[in-house]
Amino acid sequence: MNLKKLVIGLSAALMTTAAVANPEIGQPAPSFTAVDTQGVEHSLSDFSGSTVVLEWTNHDCPFVVKHYATNNMQNLQRELTEDGAVWLTVISSAPGTQGHVSPAQADELTANRDAAPTAVLLDEDGTVGRAYSARVTPHMYVIDAEGILQYAGGIDSIPTANHDDVARAEPWFADAARAVMAGESVDRPVTRPYGCTVKYADE
């Protein structure tokens, strides 16, 4: 590739990334509408009055595998949804990229992993992911019953793909979600997420 074209392309990518504003803690969470694996349309406003969890995922990412193979993610899904939260798993991998799946494949993954999200949203064009500045998988968000973003960041404090680290890590996301569910303030509302980069189109 011509060096000048490469530099222009990199500059454009950096400008595109910079143009996406990070959603702010303590402010209304970005609104969205997306279709799930059953073809049902979901909007954030549909869940007014409930705590909403957003989980960005890519089943081929070893960091995601870490939390599903140990049942950490499934246990959190069940705990929080049984307490009344809405858990939306979001797949923003573009067609032809790692982690992209059809609706049927997504449902098969949910069944095979014994996962328990409220719904799996397919975000092929990356609209929802970019609205939240989701950068990696897993990237976790917690929105309170009033639609205010209360947590954005990592699932825990040890950024490895080592399964043994799940039990040793500080559960940043779980602590935040439990606090929001209890109507309490979140001690660490923003943490550093870790994982595989979200495979957006044209990136």
CORZIVEN-V216950 format. One record per backbone hydrogen bond with DSSP energy under -1.0 kcal/mol. CO is the residue of the C=O (numbers start at 1). NH is the residue of the N-H. If there is no record, write none. Layout:
# CORZIVEN-V216950
CO;NH + CO;NH
This chain:
# CORZIVEN-V216950
2;6 + 3;7 + 4;8 + 5;9 + 6;10 + 7;11 + 8;12 + 9;13 + 10;14 + 11;15 + 12;16 + 13;17 + 14;18 + 15;19 + 17;20 + 24;27 + 27;149 + 32;44 + 34;42 + 35;122 + 36;39 + 40;36 + 42;34 + 43;46 + 44;47 + 45;48 + 47;50 + 51;86 + 52;143 + 53;88 + 54;141 + 55;90 + 58;61 + 61;65 + 62;66 + 64;68 + 65;69 + 66;70 + 67;73 + 68;71 + 71;75 + 72;76 + 73;77 + 74;78 + 75;79 + 76;80 + 77;81 + 78;82 + 80;85 + 81;84 + 86;53 + 87;118 + 87;119 + 88;55 + 89;121 + 90;57 + 91;123 + 94;97 + 97;100 + 102;106 + 103;107 + 104;108 + 105;109 + 106;110 + 107;111 + 108;112 + 109;113 + 110;115 + 119;89 + 120;37 + 121;91 + 123;126 + 126;130 + 127;131 + 128;132 + 129;134 + 135;198 + 137;196 + 139;56 + 140;153 + 141;54 + 142;150 + 142;151 + 143;52 + 144;147 + 145;49 + 147;29 + 148;144 + 149;26 + 151;142 + 152;191 + 153;140 + 155;173 + 158;160 + 162;165 + 163;166 + 165;169 + 170;157 + 170;172 + 171;175 + 172;176 + 173;177 + 174;178 + 175;179 + 176;180 + 177;181 + 178;182 + 179;184 + 180;183 + 189;152 + 196;137 + 198;200 + 199;94 + 200;203
